[in-house]
Amino acid sequence: MTLPPPDLIQALLAQPDDADRLMREACAALRSQPPEPAATAPIDPDALRAGLARIAPLPDKGLDVVQQRLLDDAPAGASTDGIAALLRPAELAWDEAQEIDWAVRHWEACRAAGQLDEDLAADFGDYWRRLEWSALRQHLVLLGQGHAQERRLLAYIVKTASRYVALSPLKRAMEARFPEFFELGFTLK
C-alpha cells in the first residue's frame, strides 16, 4: 500500500502555510520515480475486508460487491495510488478545491511526460475517480489496521462512498453505522 513519506506529513503539520510548496515538491518527486512493480501488485483482499468489517458485519452482500469492485479497479488505479496517498493522508485534510488543484497540476504534468495510459490522459474525470478509489482502498486498509485517525478515515470513506453509485452499498452501511457523518455541517477537519 502506498503511504506518504512520514517526513512530508511532519513538515505539513509543522508548516501548514507552506503546504502548497511542499505538496508541489512531493508531486514532482512522485513523478520522477520510476513505477514500482509493487504498485501494480493486487491489494490484499483480507486487509480491505478488515476495513469493511469495521463498518458493517461481514458477510454483507452489498459490501462484498463493493470489495470486488475495488479489487477489480486496483490494477487500473496503480497510477493514482501515490497521488491519492499524498492528497488524502490519514493525518491531514484539505478543502476539496485544493485537492483538485494539486491533482489537476499533477495530472497535467504526468500527461505531458507521457506517464499515463491513453484513457487517463484523455479524461481528468476518470483520473479523479481512480484517485478517489485508490484513496478509498488505502483508507479501508488503514481502518482495518486500527489506525489512530479513525474518525478522519471514516469521513474520507463517507465522502467517496457518497459520490459514486457503484459504492452505494458502502454509503448505506456507513449511514446505518455512523449517521453523524451525514448530518449537516460535518467537516473533515
N, C-alpha and C positions, 0 to 999 in steps of 0.2 A: 504494500500500500504506500502511496506517495504521501509524504508529510512535509510541511515547510521546514526549512532549516531552523533549529532552535535559536540560533543567534539572530536570525531575522525577526522571529517573534519577540525576542527580548528587546531588540532595537526598536521595533514598532511600539511595544508597550512603554519603553523609556522615552521615545521621541515621537509622540503622535503627530506633532506638527510637521514632521519630516516624512510622513507616510508616503506621500506621492513619489518623492525621490527614491526612497527605499524600495517601494514596490516596482518602480520602473527599472531599477537596477536588478532586482530579483527576477523580473520577467526577462530582461536581457540575458542574464546568466542562464536562465532556463532554456532560452532559445539557442544559446551557444553550446549546450551539452548535446552530445550525440544521443540518439534514442537508446534507452536501456532495454535489453532483451527482457528484463523482469517486468518492464512496464506493460508488455503485451501478454504476460502470463495471466491465466484466468484468476479472478479473485476467489478467495477461499469461500465456498458456499456456506460452510459452517460458521465462519465469522460474520457473514452477512445475516445468516439466520439467527445468530445470537442477538444481534441488534434488533431484528424484527420481533424476537421473543420478548424484549424489554417493553415493546409497545402493546402487543396482544399475545395471548396464549397461542401456542402453535400445537398442532397444525391448524391453520386457518386458510381455507381455500383461496380467499382473496389475496392474502399476503403471500401465499405460495406462488400465485400468478405474478405478483409484483416482484418477488425474488427472482423468478425465472426471467422476467423482462430485464431486470438489472443485470443479471448474469449474461444474458444474450447480448446486451448493449456494451458490456465491459471491454471486449477487444476493440470495438469501434471507438470507445471513449478513451483509449490509451493516450491519444494525442492531447487530450484535455485534462488528464489526471494531474499533471504538475501545476497548471494554472489554477485548477479547482482548489488544490491544496493551498496555494498562495492567497487566493481571493476569499476563501471561506475556512480559515483555520478555526479549530475549536476554541482557541483563546481570544479571538477578536471578531468584531463585526463592523462592517461599514455600511453606509447607505447603499442601496442597490444602484443608484445612479453612478456612484464611484466605482463599484464593482464592474458595471458595464463599461465605463470609460476605460478602465485598465484592460478589460477583456478585449474590447474593440482594438485598442492600440496593439495588444499582443497578437491578436488575430491578423491584423493588417501586416505586422512585421513578419509573422510566420508565413503568411500568404506570399508576401514579396520575396521571401527567401526560399520559396518552394518547399516548405516543411509540412504542408497539409495535403491530404488527398483531395481529389478534384471536388467531391461533394462538400467537404468542409470549407474549402477555399471559395466556393461559389455562394455560400449562404451563411451569414453570421447567425441567423436564427437557429439553424441546425447546430452550429458550433456552440451557441449558448445553451441549447438543450443538452447537448452532450456534456458540456462543462457542468451544468447543474446536476445531471445524473451521476457524473464522476464524483462530485462533492457529496451527493446523497449516499453513494456506496461507502465513501470514506467515513461519513458521519455515522452510518449504521454500524460499521465495524467498530468505530471508537465507542459508540454507545454500548455495544455488546461487550466491550472490554472494561466497561465501568469507568470511562473517562471522567475526570473531576468536573469538567464543564458540561455536565449532562443537560442542564437547562438550555444552554445555547445550542447544543447539538439537536435537542428536540425542536427548538424554534427553527433551526435551519431545515430540519426534516419537514415540519409543517409548511414552511414557505415553499419548498419544492413540490411536495405532495399536493398542495392546493393548486398548483399551476398546470399540471398535466393530467389529462383524462385517464391515461394509462396507469396513473398512480392513485386513482380514486379509492381503491380498497385501503390503501395506506392512510389516506386522508380520513376516511371513515373510522378507521381504527384509532387514529390519533384524536379525533373528535370525541370518541367514546371514552378514551382513557385520560386525555388531557384537555378537557374543554376550555380551560383557562387560556390556552394558546389561541383560541378562536374568538375571544372576547374583544370588543372594540378597544383600540388603544394599546394593544400589545406591541412591544418592540423587541428587537434582538439585542439591543444594548442594555 
